[in-house]
Amino acid sequence: MKRSMSWKIRLMTTGKSFVTTTALFLLLFAGFFHPATAYSDDLKDCMIKAMESTDFDDMTVARLRLKCEHDIKSGAFAKAQEDGTEPAVVKERIRQDKEHVLQPFTLMAHKPNYVLLGAYNNSGYDATLYQEQFDDPDLDFEDTEAQFQLSVKFPLLVNLFDDTMDIYGAYTNRSFWQVYYSDESSPFRETNHEPEIWAQFHPDWELWGFKNTWNSFGVVHQSNGRGGILSRSWNRVYA
């Protein structure tokens, strides 16, 4: 990932005074790296407006600066000033996706990615079907297990129909791992596989003051990868 500096400061929504102090601190560096007065003024205005509409839990100062530099150079900031519009969360997500699409072998986060080292089920897991499937009446499960999910998406076709449509594919893996059941070699109780493909449209239609920014239409399949009586799967079409 590109970084404008070797360090980063995370902005947290802890009050106007902290945001203002951080903004002033950053603007000193903005003037140092970009001595041109007009550019520095645009950068300052862009970052102040962005700080008013950005989720600080997911945005660092370095990322905020890179975004504003990109908007200034591409003319997006000047256009927003002329139109009187401000950055929008959905538009920013689309912009980030398109920017990353330009990189080779792109993989982007889709659904949440996480690891739970310990997930406890106070009702216990029903091993009846597993006992029948494997013909083992003593087969059982621990009530505490590890769970994790890996979910990525990747672009297939982008900028179709005058830059209003993109087609993406995705894969999500969610696993339930009996890692603490050492008597049975810590098996995976279940792993769900979920491939997906969809088309997303962002026409920027506006009606009665409401702006339609993003529409998605797709097909998704999920299977637990099992056979026999343990088999379970579904297919869905969504919009």
C-alpha atoms as one frame of an Amber mdcrd trajectory, in Angstrom:
protein
   0.000   0.000   0.000   1.268   3.488  -0.771   1.955   5.714   2.204   2.762
   9.408   2.076   4.727   9.080   5.324   6.254   6.205   7.288   3.942   6.925
  10.233   0.224   7.418  10.563  -2.065   9.105  13.038  -5.582   7.763  13.563
  -8.230  10.410  14.002 -10.856   9.491  16.594 -14.142  11.332  17.096 -13.297
  12.578  20.566 -14.342  16.205  20.178 -13.925  19.269  18.015 -10.795  20.448
  19.816  -8.830  17.292  18.984  -9.957  17.357  15.350  -9.052  21.034  15.026
  -5.624  20.530  16.613  -4.878  17.565  14.360  -6.033  19.503  11.297  -3.734
  22.424  12.089  -0.835  20.032  12.704  -1.447  18.374   9.372  -1.740  21.648
   7.507   1.799  22.580   8.556   3.015  19.486   6.719   0.712  20.243   3.801
   2.499  23.567   3.354   5.905  21.883   3.655   5.320  19.186   1.058   3.295
  21.400  -1.322   4.640  24.969  -1.131   2.298  26.265  -3.851  -0.185  28.504
  -2.005  -3.223  27.709  -4.192  -2.622  23.968  -3.919  -2.128  24.209  -0.132
  -5.368  26.154   0.239  -7.287  23.551  -1.769  -5.713  20.752   0.243  -6.640
  22.496   3.499 -10.256  23.069   2.417 -10.614  19.514   1.126  -9.290  17.925
   4.312 -11.425  20.071   6.595 -14.574  19.170   4.632 -13.576  15.504   4.530
 -13.046  15.441   8.303 -16.610  16.665   8.768 -18.050  13.717   6.817 -15.585
  10.846   7.363 -15.773   7.870   9.718 -12.581   8.479  11.715 -12.464   4.887
  12.988 -11.518   3.716   9.490  -9.589   6.725   8.166  -6.028   7.744   8.970
  -4.507  11.165   8.326  -2.293   9.702   5.604  -5.268   8.153   3.794  -7.250
  11.371   4.155  -4.391  13.356   2.642  -3.977  10.914  -0.267  -7.702  11.077
  -0.995  -7.673  14.883  -1.115  -4.544  14.952  -3.291  -6.264  12.550  -5.694
  -9.465  14.643  -5.766  -7.554  17.876  -6.386  -5.439  16.455  -9.203  -8.416
  14.759 -10.884 -10.553  17.897 -10.652 -13.175  16.185  -8.487 -12.671  18.654
  -5.626 -13.065  21.695  -7.876 -16.233  20.223  -9.376 -17.644  19.501  -5.916
 -17.020  23.121  -4.928 -18.803  24.381  -8.036 -21.763  22.042  -7.480 -21.916
  22.735  -3.768 -21.714  19.030  -2.979 -19.679  17.270  -0.272 -18.037  13.828
  -0.149 -20.505  10.939   0.223 -19.742   7.579   1.818 -21.108   5.456  -1.053
 -19.362   7.542  -3.708 -16.106   7.263  -1.773 -16.471   3.458  -1.663 -16.998
   3.379  -5.440 -13.977   5.649  -5.952 -11.766   3.452  -3.788 -12.898   0.304
  -5.610 -12.168   1.837  -8.999  -8.773   3.067  -7.820  -7.851  -0.413  -6.595
  -9.143  -2.048  -9.781  -6.264  -0.404 -11.609  -3.811  -2.504  -9.591  -2.912
  -5.997 -10.911  -4.141  -9.104  -9.057  -6.586  -7.015  -7.046  -8.358  -8.615
  -4.105 -10.605  -6.408  -1.976 -12.529  -7.046   1.219 -16.161  -8.033   0.639
 -17.965  -9.187   3.788 -16.346  -8.804   7.222 -13.084 -10.731   7.725 -12.545
 -11.930  11.288 -11.159 -14.606  13.622 -12.843 -15.666  16.875 -10.410 -17.692
  18.963 -13.188 -18.852  21.248 -16.934 -18.990  20.544 -19.023 -20.686  23.250
 -22.414 -22.321  22.602 -24.224 -22.678  25.936 -26.809 -25.012  24.364 -24.172
 -27.334  22.950 -23.939 -28.673  19.393 -26.231 -31.457  18.176 -23.991 -34.253
  16.901 -26.860 -36.630  15.992 -26.573 -36.244  12.216 -22.785 -36.522  12.387
 -23.067 -39.734  14.417 -25.409 -41.175  11.805 -23.312 -40.000   8.852 -20.069
 -41.494  10.220 -21.702 -44.432  12.035 -20.062 -43.407  15.303 -22.462 -43.133
  18.284 -19.687 -41.681  20.465 -18.940 -38.737  18.166 -19.463 -35.449  19.988
 -18.395 -31.780  19.879 -16.906 -29.321  22.331 -19.128 -26.375  23.247 -16.230
 -23.963  22.631 -14.683 -23.682  19.180 -12.850 -21.216  16.955 -14.592 -19.488
  14.074 -13.246 -17.404  11.225 -14.415 -15.825   7.984 -12.432 -14.865   4.898
 -14.267 -12.825   2.260 -12.755 -11.247  -0.857 -14.091  -9.718  -4.064 -12.401
  -9.093  -7.394 -13.333  -7.097 -10.509 -14.343  -8.965 -13.664 -15.506  -6.138
 -15.958 -15.469  -2.448 -15.042 -16.460   0.913 -16.512 -19.116  -0.531 -18.805
 -21.746   1.653 -20.495 -20.005   4.998 -20.033 -18.623   4.149 -16.605 -22.007
   3.340 -15.021 -21.740  -0.453 -14.563 -19.212  -2.887 -13.055 -19.292  -6.683
 -12.684 -17.665  -8.330  -9.673 -17.099 -11.830  -8.371 -16.584 -12.789  -4.730
 -15.858 -15.724  -2.471 -16.643 -16.030   1.241 -15.442 -18.869   3.459 -16.832
 -19.257   6.977 -15.401 -22.069   9.100 -16.261 -23.576  12.484 -13.185 -25.271
  13.896 -13.239 -27.630  16.869  -9.664 -26.657  17.640  -9.993 -27.536  21.354
 -11.324 -31.058  20.684  -7.922 -32.744  20.701  -9.379 -36.216  21.280 -10.689
 -36.175  17.703  -7.704 -34.377  16.109  -9.400 -30.953  16.212 -11.737 -31.395
  13.216 -13.656 -28.704  11.373 -17.287 -29.085  12.395 -18.413 -27.228   9.283
 -17.105 -24.964   6.535 -19.464 -22.888   4.410 -18.425 -21.899   0.876 -20.161
 -18.928  -0.740 -19.278 -17.886  -4.313 -21.067 -14.843  -5.692 -21.315 -12.725
  -8.833 -23.143  -9.439  -9.299 -23.489  -6.329 -11.436 -23.512  -2.924  -9.769
 -24.855   0.267 -11.321 -24.136   3.793 -10.126 -26.137   6.125 -12.407 -26.503
   9.029  -9.914 -30.216   9.470 -10.601 -31.961  12.049  -8.444 -35.687  12.248
  -7.677 -37.450  14.527  -5.175 -34.161  15.288  -3.428 -33.147  11.614  -3.075
 -30.068  10.472  -4.992 -29.839   6.894  -6.270 -26.109   6.168  -6.093 -25.712
   2.393  -6.190 -27.832  -0.564  -7.350 -26.704  -4.206  -7.235 -28.161  -7.330
  -8.856 -26.529 -10.687  -8.258 -26.569 -14.434  -7.745 -25.060 -16.183  -4.712
 -24.663 -19.862  -3.792 -23.766 -21.320  -0.406 -22.880 -24.908   0.455 -21.367
 -26.585   3.490 -19.381 -28.910   1.230 -20.886 -32.043   2.789 -22.521 -35.098
   1.258 -25.253 -37.439   2.451 -27.516 -36.345   5.291 -25.128 -33.560   6.260
 -25.468 -31.826   2.894 -26.977 -28.347   2.945 -26.969 -25.609   0.318 -29.004
 -22.748  -1.102 -29.074 -20.423  -4.119 -30.365 -16.855  -4.112 -30.957 -14.063
  -6.584 -30.919 -10.631  -4.978 -31.285  -6.961  -5.752
